[in-house]
Amino acid sequence: MAKILDGKVAASIVKNNLKNDVNELKEKGINPKLAVIMVGDDSSSKIYVKNKSIACNDLGIEYEEYLLNEETTMEELLNLIDKLNNDNTVHGILLQSPIPKKLDINEAFRKISPNKDVDGFNPLNVGKLVLGQDTFVSCTPLGILKILELNNIELEGKNAVIIGRSNIVGKPMIQCLLNKNATVTVCHSKTQNLNEITKKADVLVVAIGKANFITKDMVKDDAVIIDVGINRNIETKKICGDVDFENVSKVASYITPVPGGIGPMTIAMLMNNVVKAAKQSK
Ligand SMILES: NC(=O)c1ccc[n+]([C@@H]2O[C@H](COP(=O)([O-])OP(=O)(O)OC[C@H]3O[C@@H](n4cnc5c(N)ncnc54)[C@H](OP(=O)(O)O)[C@@H]3O)[C@@H](O)[C@H]2O)c1
């Protein structure tokens, strides 16, 4: 039976360490602050943003929210980002996605100062990650590395397979695992013979968005399973991951639950990135 990689426990370890850093920064007269921009009325985004504000509050990080309506123009959004870029009291800027389709989210990400880009979506920071340089790394892949590290799970030489190639999870995950000397394979919707590839994974990272997609027969014995997916069952309203947790946990060595796995780690690493930005601000 697999050992559970408990994201709540790991996130609280990360956050407790950050509390000391926040206090030290405050003693030096630096009050770490996160500014979050939300455009439109996406209901999931509201929950994510609320969780981020709670985490800031717990750690004593200042939190500012900018709620823009659906009619907001690109110029108005860029002007707000520009204002926050130039505000020395703001250390991290986060643009919550999705934003209305008529707006260009990539242009907005490019506008966020690389020094305040706590989500790690500015192309300059993505490039630094690829080059193996110190930078802001997207919070979910960073959280995955952290939960593995806290559980003493070694990545060097391991066969790591990622399913999903999104800009926020799959792609930065490739680089994070490569930087840890894993041998990395990335799969997507056009991948053929997926089972044959997943069966060879020592570490399997799943970020697809399809409930219970990964079944027991797709997993090697003693594999480490990281389930990033967040899916809501329409009938029961319960949240579940991309992995058939009940059956896969019978063969895996370690597995993350959903909820309570990678979700809390993502928020903890956002806090980590805000503190990092504040430390680098002077
Ligand atoms: N826990 C967290 O903090 C957190 C953070 C971010 C996302 N998530 C969750 O993670 C899931 C993925 O989100 P995302 O934004 O990373 O990805 P996404 O943009 O929704 O894309 C899904 C990816 O899965 C691939 N895919 C879809 N069907 C597939 C199949 N049958 N076989 C193999 N690959 C398939 C797609 O391939 P193509 O590229 O070929 O289309 C794509 O790369 C969602 O449930 C999301 O809610 C959780």
The ligand as a Gaussian input file, in Angstrom:
#p B3LYP/6-31G(d) Opt

LIG

0 1
 N       -3.060000      21.327000      -7.948000
 C       -2.803000      22.519000      -8.496000
 O       -2.357000      23.431000      -7.851000
 C       -3.040000      22.691000      -9.971000
 C       -2.376000      23.691000     -10.687000
 C       -2.605000      23.775000     -12.055000
 C       -3.473000      22.902000     -12.689000
 N       -4.120000      21.962000     -11.935000
 C       -5.027000      20.989000     -12.558000
 O       -4.242000      20.133000     -13.379000
 C       -5.002000      19.683000     -14.505000
 C       -4.238000      20.045000     -15.758000
 O       -4.194000      21.457000     -15.900000
 P       -3.120000      22.191000     -16.821000
 O       -3.508000      23.634000     -16.844000
 O       -1.753000      21.775000     -16.439000
 O       -3.343000      21.517000     -18.238000
 P       -4.313000      21.927000     -19.460000
 O       -3.882000      23.235000     -20.026000
 O       -5.714000      21.758000     -19.019000
 O       -3.908000      20.800000     -20.521000
 C       -4.124000      19.453000     -20.309000
 C       -2.954000      18.665000     -20.824000
 O       -3.303000      17.283000     -20.751000
 C       -3.062000      16.681000     -22.021000
 N       -4.047000      15.632000     -22.263000
 C       -5.379000      15.775000     -22.385000
 N       -5.955000      14.558000     -22.634000
 C       -4.949000      13.668000     -22.663000
 C       -4.891000      12.269000     -22.891000
 N       -6.001000      11.560000     -23.148000
 N       -3.701000      11.674000     -22.843000
 C       -2.559000      12.362000     -22.587000
 N       -2.553000      13.693000     -22.369000
 C       -3.735000      14.339000     -22.421000
 C       -3.203000      17.791000     -23.041000
 O       -2.504000      17.452000     -24.226000
 P       -2.429000      18.458000     -25.502000
 O       -1.385000      19.465000     -25.143000
 O       -2.019000      17.572000     -26.628000
 O       -3.789000      19.052000     -25.663000
 C       -2.602000      18.970000     -22.285000
 O       -1.204000      19.038000     -22.466000
 C       -6.355000      20.359000     -14.364000
 O       -7.231000      19.471000     -13.698000
 C       -6.078000      21.551000     -13.476000
 O       -7.219000      21.961000     -12.748000
 C       -3.908000      21.836000     -10.611000

